[in-house]
Amino acid sequence: MTDKNSLRQQIDATDEELLALINRRLKLAQTIGEIKNREELGVLDPKREQEVLDHLRRYNTGPLTDDGLRNIFREIISAARQVQRPLSVAFLGPEATFTHLAAIKKFGRSTLFKPLPTIAEVFMAVEKGNQHLGVVPIENSTEGVVNETLDHFVDTKMQICGEIYLEISHDLISRSGQLQDIEIIYTHPHAFGQCRQWLQRHLPQIPVLEVSSTGLAAQKAAHNPNSAAIASGFAAALYDLRVVEPHIEDHRENATHFFIIGPYTPGATGQDKTSMIFAVVDEPGALYQMLRPLAQRGINMTRIVSRPMKTIAWRYLFFVDIDGHRDEPAVAACLAEMEAMSAFFKILGSFPRAEAVEKIS
């Protein structure tokens, strides 16, 4: 039988080989980056990154899982972007919000992340060119849409250039980690809504104070020894807090959908979605007529959400996601037909469809 020290020596030798190969890969990426700079191309290439992962999956014989492969190569790709041209991404902060975690899951830890206190400031930072991209929440599977994000899409010039689905698992965290020490709980309103039944069963007498994010809730709990926060384990580690009770969400199949916003629309990958906003004329059957071109062309509508117009009482804007890319002939013809019938019409972007819900761990 091979002894433990011999196996560790083999691991060390393998790690040295891996390091040499990773550095070789980064040097190749650096050369590609120089070509991109000469051709004035963006550093982010979602189609190419997906091709890399798909190619590796076909060659993966295990025991490395597909999730493990994706996590490892996400960080390698992130490091490659950094040697080409550092990518800066704004997110709804502070640090350790679920938006922050979603951004890390999408772009890797070699990215330059900028926490901003409001969704409006994330949009503004990207519009002004202070950040390359932004990450904002759009919808939670139990609490519904984030209306502030929807409203900002009406006037922004930014495009949706990607999406992330992240599982949401809430922990009750505090400085001591002891339930009996808790006199107040800090929480974001959506997090409170997702944990309401657990709180009513276990801490019905403890007052709950709503704050603007789960990250801020964790910050406040870190400064108050008689408080707790509803946040992630990621936040607990960052702010030196202990987990009082893990997984206090009322529904375990809980996920949040995030959009990546930027100044461009990625090219078609063959697995894309397109988002739009429109208003219909005020007449019977107008919404039916507006959606009819989708059905006629066999284009799947994956979401429709309505929001009141700010300028006209009792009139509504409709936010719609469909399968397909705006450059595909059938989708382009459908969008043109819909625009001709609408009172207001805006394409928010076409972007690669997220493969799956990202695990929080």
Secondary structure, DSSP 8 states (H G I E B T S, - for coil): ---HHHHHHHHHHHHHHHHHHHHHHHHHHHHHHHHHHHTT--S--HHHHHHHHHHHHHH--SSS-HHHHHHHHHHHHHHHHHHHS--EEEEESSTTSHHHHHHHHHH-TTSEEEEESSHHHHHHHHHTTSSSEEEEEEEETTTEE-HHHHHHHHH---EEEEEEEEE---EEEESS--GGG-SEEEE-HHHHHHHHHHHHHH-TTS-EEE-S-HHHHHHHHHH-TTEEEEE-HHHHHHTT-EEEES---S-SS-EEEEEEEESS-----SSEEEEEEEE--SSTTHHHHHHHHHHHTT--EEEEEEEE-SSSTT-EEEEEEEES-TTSHHHHHHHHHHHHH-SEEEEEEEEE---SEE---
